[in-house]
């Protein structure tokens, strides 16, 4: 069983310490992966801020950062940081401030599809 510890922007997985640029808002575990949602302050938004979901394995090695390639069927293509992550039946969902809920591939971080949250 993996040992995990969080202190603001520091994540420790099995004694591997990872210092992140921003505070950790939430972590979800899916299979042997840790999905980390970073809390983004009011700053200029670059790719680090817009793609604020990261994935680490049980050794603390980074597997991916969420993709910035939006699904082709999305109406508005403007990107904003994610505000929530959720795991339902081993599927990862990421929601942005506008209420767009993206299905995220757990192995790659690619956005599979999107729906609006009401």
C-alpha positions as CSV (number, residue, x, y, z in Angstrom):
1,X,0.0,0.0,0.0
2,X,1.3,3.4,-1.0
3,X,2.0,6.1,1.6
4,X,1.0,9.6,0.7
5,X,1.4,12.9,2.4
6,X,0.3,16.4,1.4
7,X,1.5,19.7,2.8
8,X,0.3,22.7,0.7
9,X,2.3,22.4,-2.5
10,X,4.4,19.4,-1.4
11,X,3.3,15.9,-2.3
12,X,5.1,12.8,-0.9
13,X,4.4,9.4,-2.4
14,X,6.3,6.5,-0.7
15,X,9.0,8.9,0.6
16,X,9.5,10.6,-2.8
17,X,8.9,14.3,-2.3
18,X,7.5,16.4,-5.1
19,X,7.4,20.2,-4.8
20,X,4.7,21.6,-7.1
21,X,4.4,25.2,-8.2
22,X,0.9,25.7,-6.7
23,X,-1.0,24.3,-3.7
24,X,-2.7,20.9,-4.0
25,X,-6.5,21.3,-4.0
26,X,-7.4,17.6,-4.3
27,X,-6.0,14.2,-5.0
28,X,-7.8,11.1,-6.4
29,X,-6.4,7.6,-6.6
30,X,-7.3,5.5,-9.5
31,X,-5.7,2.0,-9.8
32,X,-2.0,2.7,-9.1
33,X,-2.1,6.4,-10.1
34,X,-2.5,9.6,-8.1
35,X,-4.4,12.4,-9.9
36,X,-3.5,15.8,-8.5
37,X,-5.6,18.9,-9.0
38,X,-3.6,22.2,-8.3
39,X,-5.3,25.3,-7.0
40,X,-4.5,28.1,-9.4
41,X,-4.4,31.6,-7.9
42,X,-5.4,34.8,-9.8
43,X,-2.3,35.0,-12.0
44,X,-1.5,35.2,-15.7
45,X,-2.6,31.9,-17.2
46,X,0.0,29.9,-19.1
47,X,0.1,26.2,-19.9
48,X,1.0,25.2,-16.3
49,X,-2.0,27.0,-15.0
50,X,-4.5,25.9,-17.6
51,X,-3.3,22.3,-17.5
52,X,-3.5,22.1,-13.7
53,X,-4.1,18.3,-13.4
54,X,-1.1,16.1,-13.0
55,X,-0.7,12.3,-12.7
56,X,1.9,10.4,-10.7
57,X,2.6,6.7,-10.2
58,X,3.2,4.9,-6.9
59,X,6.9,5.7,-7.1
60,X,6.3,9.4,-7.4
61,X,7.2,9.5,-11.1
62,X,5.1,12.0,-13.1
63,X,3.1,10.1,-15.8
64,X,1.4,13.0,-17.5
65,X,0.0,16.6,-17.3
66,X,-3.6,16.9,-18.6
67,X,-3.7,17.6,-22.3
68,X,-4.5,21.0,-23.7
69,X,-6.1,19.5,-26.9
70,X,-9.8,19.9,-26.4
71,X,-12.3,17.4,-27.9
72,X,-13.3,18.3,-31.5
73,X,-17.0,18.4,-30.6
74,X,-16.7,21.2,-28.1
75,X,-18.4,24.5,-28.8
76,X,-16.2,27.0,-26.9
77,X,-12.5,26.3,-27.3
78,X,-11.2,28.7,-24.8
79,X,-9.3,27.0,-22.0
80,X,-9.6,27.8,-18.3
81,X,-8.1,26.1,-15.3
82,X,-9.9,23.0,-13.8
83,X,-11.7,23.4,-10.5
84,X,-12.7,19.8,-9.7
85,X,-11.8,16.2,-10.3
86,X,-13.9,13.2,-9.7
87,X,-13.5,9.4,-10.2
88,X,-16.6,7.5,-11.0
89,X,-16.3,3.7,-11.7
90,X,-12.6,4.1,-12.3
91,X,-13.1,6.9,-14.9
92,X,-11.6,10.3,-14.3
93,X,-13.6,13.5,-14.9
94,X,-12.3,17.1,-14.7
95,X,-14.6,20.1,-14.4
96,X,-13.7,23.7,-15.3
97,X,-15.2,26.9,-13.9
98,X,-17.7,27.1,-16.8
99,X,-19.2,23.7,-15.9
100,X,-17.7,21.7,-18.7
101,X,-17.0,18.2,-17.4
102,X,-14.3,16.4,-19.4
103,X,-13.8,12.6,-19.4
104,X,-10.0,12.2,-19.1
105,X,-8.0,9.1,-20.2
106,X,-6.3,7.9,-17.0
107,X,-3.3,6.4,-18.9
108,X,-2.4,9.5,-21.0
109,X,-4.2,12.6,-19.7
110,X,-6.0,13.1,-23.0
111,X,-9.5,14.6,-23.0
112,X,-11.9,12.0,-24.4
113,X,-15.2,13.9,-24.5
114,X,-17.1,16.7,-22.7
115,X,-20.6,17.5,-21.4
116,X,-22.1,20.5,-19.6
117,X,-22.8,20.2,-15.9
118,X,-26.1,21.7,-14.9
